[in-house]
Each structure stands twice: as C-alpha cells, then as structure tokens.
C-alpha cells in the first residue's frame, strides 16, 4: 500500500531532461560518429587549481576540515569573502554578518526561498498566492512555487528585445496576488541581461504590491560584451535602494569557477529576509562543510581563473555562433553559455520548425544531442515561447563544439 504523501507533488511537471530521455528513447544514433552532447548545461572546463588546492588543504586542517559540524550561517571568513566579491564586482557594500548567507549552490536556495516567502495563511484569506517567473525558465522556479502551494504565472520573453522578459504583460490582478518574483539575469536559456530600466520597473511593482524579488545570477561571470552584466543589488543601489528591501540575489561557483560538484554559492540582500532564511535553513539542515567553505572563500577571492574561463567561452562562441548563423536564426547572447536558436521552418511544426523533430532527427543522423526549447517553457497566454527553438550548451572544449556545429550545418543543409 502506497503511503499518503504531499498531494502538491502531483502538480510537478517532468524535468526537461526526463522529457528529453523519453523523446530520444527509441532513437538509434549514427554509430559512425562519436556522441556530442549539447543538451546539458554542466560546465566542463577544468576546475581551477586555486580552488582544488584550497579544498585539499582544508580537508587536512585540524581546526576544521571534516571533523566539525558546520554552522548554518557559515564562517565569518566565507561571508567576508562573499561581501568583498560583491564590493569588487558590483561596487556595493553589504554587511557580511547580516546580509550574506552561504548556500549549497543556487538551486536549493532558489527552491527553499519560496518556502520562506509564501505565507500559508494567505490560502485562508482568498485566492492562492502567485509566483511570477520568466517564460522560458529554469524549472526550479515552477517547482518551488507549486510545492509552496502557490500558482505560477509565466511572463513571456520578447524575441524582438533579445528575449527580455515582458514584465508589463503581467496583469495588475496578477501582481496584486504575487508574493514572489523570480528574475534570471543573465537568463537561462536566452542569455538576456536586465537593464536598469527593467529593474526599476520591477522595484516599483514590488513597492506597490509588496512581493519579494529573487534574482538568479549564476551566469553573471560569463559574458561577451565589454561591460559585465548589471546585478540586482547593483541596480538597487544605483536607484537609492541601499537597504535592498524585499530583494535577494543568488549566485554560485558552479559556472563562475567550473565547480558544480562543490555545491557552493551564497545569497545576499535584505537583512530581514536573510535572517528568516537563516532560521529556515537551520531546521532544514543546509549547512555547508567547513572544508568547502574554506575552498569557496579562496575561489571568491581569485579573479584570474574567472577571467581565463570567460575568455575560453568568448573564443568558443566567436567561432561557433557565426557558423550556425549561416543556417539558423541564432545570435550571440548577452551572457551565459547557451545558444538559443530557432529551428528552420522546413522541419515542420505548427509555427515554423518543430524543436522535438529537430532534436530527434539530429541525434539519429549526426549523433548530436540538443534540448528542445518547448521543454524549457510552458504554454501560457496561448503560446509556448520555447516552441520551435533549441538550446545548445557550449560547455565542451572548442574543437568539440565546432564539430557539433559542423554536423548541425550539414544536417540542416542536407
């Protein structure tokens, strides 16, 4: 007999990679070609020596290492390293003791924040509270909203504005019920970076309706313009909101330092929210190992490896993007390590090319895996903004990405 479980679990959608496995289950890839996977956004550049050396030393450190229970709030050294990085990167000042909290990467923090922000008493007072997120989006936003008992509302991205989120498309009646907004800048999968004007608009809406803004910034250090992406706290400070009211930014070392297995990141912003989040995490058991904290502090303090990593991506995208642009509607993103490309119309589909047909046939003929864009979005307001697009993660070395691009060109032309 199956025990009773939380009924909200039934509201969760299959994860994009689960849907991709189902789509490709009956496909036999071309055995004459080695497999190339552009579907998963997992960094594959080497983890920097400065981080690995610090982790090795920390494990053997008798003062910490693995021999002590870690504190949820983290060590003063790590919080200071995070605050120092924010000062260097964004020119902002935060209190390391009250406005910074280490997390186990950004994913679990993005999820847990909704459980802190959504007030369960709201359900007794009226309609379900709303969580607004971009569309397409990182699926953790939706899962966090659903398991908090809230209703997700999907704000579309505008291709005419380099896939900037159209916050003005959200009706006032939805804003009135909104308790949390997930912003992702640079965006996944589009790479779009929010401007100061967009942040100002979102802050004005937050002031009017009282919702919290969670700014997911884990791709902030991989960018292709001369100017680095604007951060949420940086935008708030520029607009005179130095208390960061109702604002939390989240980041991690996964992409910045090629260390997804370290599970290390932090959140920063509104001190009252950080205090509540710390209390929640104390009961949730989300403390970071002291050894990982020491290695993380070393990584946040070093920018040389970040610059080198960014240059690798710049060189890679500079070669791959124009080659694919010969046969697809694709452009260099503002930031991130994804290409968000439109499928050519001849591959069928209701509105242009079918992203699922494209992904399936590409694997069968050329042994290259890409992720259908429709799996990263939801049909909302009558349209799925990811339909007819594919996401390609250029995370491998440049030669492998170029080979994948050449195969895609041959596939489309053939």
N, C-alpha and C positions, 0 to 999 in steps of 0.2 A: 504493500500500500504506500502510495506516494504521500509524504507528509505535507501539511499545509505550508506554503511559502508566501512570501510577499507578493500579492497579486499584481503589483506595479511592474514586476519583472516581465509579465506578459506583454507589456507595452513596448518593450525594447525591440528595435529593428536589428536584423542580422548585420554584422560588421562588414564593411566593404570587402575585406579580403576573404571573408567567408563566402560572400556572394560571388567573388571572382573565382574561387575554387570550384564552386558549383557550375559556373558558366563554362569553365575550361575542363571539367571532369571528363568529358568524352572526346577531347581533342588529342590527337597524336602529333606532337611537334616534329618538325622536319629533322630527322636524325642526322642529316648531313651537316647541320650547323650546330655549334655549341650554344647552349641556352644563355640568353641575356635577359635579366630581369630589371625592367624599369618601373615595376609596379609598386614596390615598397620603398617608402622614404626613410630608409635606415642608413645613416652615414657610414661610408666605407673608406674614407681617408684614414690614415693611421692616427691613433690616439697619441697626443704629444708626450714626449719624454718627461717634460716638467710635471705632468700630472701623474704618470706612472711611477716616476721616481719618488714623488711625494707620498703616494699611496703605499709603496713598498716600505718606505721609512716609517710611515705612521703605523703600519701593522706591527712592526717590531718595537714600537715606542712603549716602554714600560709605564709611562704616565697616562697612556690612553689606549690606543690600538683597539683590540677586540676584547679587552679584559674588563671593560666598564660599561654599565648601562648609559646610553646617551640621553641627554635632556631634550625634550621636545623643542624647546626654544633655540637649541643649537648652542655652540660655543661662542663666547664673545669674539674670538678671533675670526670665525667664519662670518658672523654678522657684520663685523667691521670690514672684512674683505669685500662683502657684497655692497655695503654702503659706499666704500671707496670706489668700487667699479661704477656704481651709478653716478658718482660725482665726476669721474673721469669721462665716462661715456656720454652722459646727458647734461652735465653741468648743474646737477640738482643736489640739494642737501637733504638727507633723511637721517633720522635718529636710529642708529644701529640697534639700540636696545628696545625701541618701541614700534618701529616702522618696518622692520625686516624680519622675515621668518623663513628659515631653511625648509625645503620640502624635498620629497623623494621624486625629483623630476617635476615637470609641469603637469603631466597627465593626471596624476592622482589629486593634485591640488585643484585643478580645474573642476574635477568631479566633486571633491569634498566641499568646495566653496559654496556650491548650490545648497548643500545640506545645512550650511550655516546661515545663509541669507534668507532662504524661503521660510516664512513664518507659518507653521502648521495651523495656527489659529485663524489664518485667512480663509481656510476652507469652510469654517463655520459661519463666516460673515457674508459670504457671497460667492461669485464665480471663482473657479480655480485661478491662482496667480499665473502670470505669464513670464516665460524666459524668452527673450528675443536673441536670435543668433543669425549670422550671415547664412546665405544660401548660394553656392555650396559651402560646406563647413566641415570641421573636424567633429566626428560623430560623438565624441565625449560630451560636447555641449548638450546635445539632444538627450543622451542617456542620463546625464546629471539632472536635467530638468524633469524628465519622466519619473525618475526614482525619488525625486523630491515632491512628487505629486503635482507638479506644475504642467502647464501647457506650452510646448514650444511654438514660437512664431518665427517664420523664416523670412528674413529680409533679403530681397534679391540683390545680386551683384549686377552692375550695369556694364556690359561689354563696351559700350561707347565711351566709358570713362575708365578704361583699363581695369574693369571689374571692381571698381569702388562700390561699397555697399550703399544702396539707396535707402538711407535711414528715413528720408521723407516719405517713402512709400508705406511706412507703418502708420495705420490709422490712429487717431487720437484715442479712440476707445480701447485700443490695444495698449497704448502707452499707459493709460490710466490703471491698467491691471498689472503692469510689468513690475517685477521685483528685481530682476537681474538681466543685464545685457552682456553677452559675450561678444567682444570685439577681437578680431585677429588681424594684427598688423605687424609685419608683413603677413599677408593672408595665405592660408592653405586651402585650396590648391592654386590660387590665382597669382600669388605674389604681390598683390596690390598693397600699397602703403597709404595709411590715412593721412590726410593733410591737417594742418592746424585748424582750418575752417570746419572740417568734418568733426574734429574733436570738440571744437567749440559748440557745434550744433548738438552733439551728444551730451555734453555737460549741461547745456541749457535744458534739455529734456530731462536729465537726471534731477536738476534743481526743481523743475516743475512737478515731477511725478514721484521723486524720492527713491528711484531704483539705484542699485549698485551696478557699477561697470567693472567687468573683469577683462583686462587687456592681455591677451595671449601674445607674447612677443618672442617666442622661442626661435624664430628665424631672423632675428634683428641683426645678426652679425654677418649674414651672407647677403651682400647687396652689390649692385652693378653700377650705380651712379657714383659721382664724386662725394655727394653728401650722404651720410648714413641716415637710415630711416628715423623719423620722428617717433619718440616713445610717448606713451600716455602720460607718465608723470612729468616728462619734459614739457609736453603740451599744456598740462595743468599749471605748471609753474609759470610758463610764459603768459598765461591768461590770468595770473594773480591768484591761483588756487593752490597755494603752497601747503595747505593743510591736507591736500589730496582727499577731500571729503568724498565719501562713497565711491572711492576709486582704488582698485588693486591691480597691479601689474604682476605678471607671472613670466618667468624665464627659466632656462635650464642650460646645463653644459652639454646636452646631447648633441645639438647641431653646432654650437659655437666651438666646442672642443673635441668633437668626434668621440663622445663618451656616453652613448646611450645606455650602456650596461652599468654605468656608475650610479644611475638613478639619483641625480643631484640637481637641484635647482633652488629657487627661492621666490618668495612673493614680497612685495613692498607696497606701501601706500598708507591709507587711512589707519591711524593708530588704533582707533576703536574697533575697526574690523580685524586688524591683526590680533588684538587682544582676544576677541571672540574666537577667531580661527585657531589661536594657540590653545585655548581651552578645549575646543572640539578635538583637536589633534592629540591632546594629552590623553583623552579617553580612547581615541581611535588607534593609538599605538603607532604613530607615524614618525617616530624619532629616527634621525639619520645616524649611522655608525660614526663614532668619533674618528676612526681612520679615514672614512670617506669625507668627513668634514675637513680634516687637515689637507687631504688631497684637493678638495674643492677650493679651499682658500688659496692654495698655490695656483690653481688654474685661473681663478678670477683675477689674481694679481698679475698674470702674464698676458701680454697682448701680442707678443711676437708670433706665437703659434696661430693666433686668430687671424692675423694679417696674412700669414702664409697660406692658411686654409682658404681664406677669401680669394686670394689670387689664383689658387687652383680652380675654384669654381668659375671665376671670371674668364680664365683662359679656356676652360671647357665649354662654357656657354657661348663664347665668342666664335668657336668653331662649329658647334653643333647646331645652334639656332638658325644661322643663315642657310645651312644645308637643308634643314627640314622646311624652312620657309619657301624653298623652291617648289614644294608640292603641297603644303598645308598652310592654313591660316594660323600662324603662330608668331609670337613676338617675344622679345626679351622681357622678362618680368621686372618689376621694380626691385624685388628681392626674393630670397628663398632659393631652393634648389629644384623647383619643378618647372616644367614647360606645360602650359595649359593650351592645348591645340584643338582646333576644330577639325572634325573628320570630313574629308571630301564628300560632296553630295552623292557621288556615284556608288557609295557603299550602302545606299538605301536608308530607310528610316522615315518617320513622318515629317520631320523638319530638317532636311539635309541628310547628313550621314548618320548611320547607326553606330554608336560607340561600342555596343556589345558585339555586333557583327564584325566590326573592325578588329577588336581585341582578339576575338576567337580565330578569325582567319589569319591575322598576323602571326599568331603563335603557331598555327598549323603549317603555314608556308615558310616562315622565316625564323621561328623559334625565339621570338622576342615577346616579352610579357609587358603589357601596359594596363593601366587601370581605367575602366570606363568612367567617364565623368558623371554619368547619371547615378552611379553608386555613391557619389560624394555629395549628393543633393537630394532634396525632396520636392515632389510636385506640390507647389503652393501657388495660390492665385492663378491656377490653371496652367502652370508651366513648370517644368523641371529645368532649371538653368544650367545643369550639367549635362543634359542630354545632347548628344552629337559632339561631345568633346572627350578627349582622353587626357589623363595626367601621366606625365613621364618624369620619373625621378632620376636626375642625372647625378647619381651618388657614386658611381663606379669611377675608375680611372678614365682618363680622356680617351685612350685608344678603344676601350670597350664601348664607351658612349658613342664615339664616332662610328664604330662598326654597326651599332644598333641603328644609328641614323641612316647609314648607307642602306641597310636592309629595308628600313621603312620607306625610303625613297624608291627602291626597286619594287617593293610591294605595291605602292600607290601607282607607280607608272606602269606596272605590269598588269 
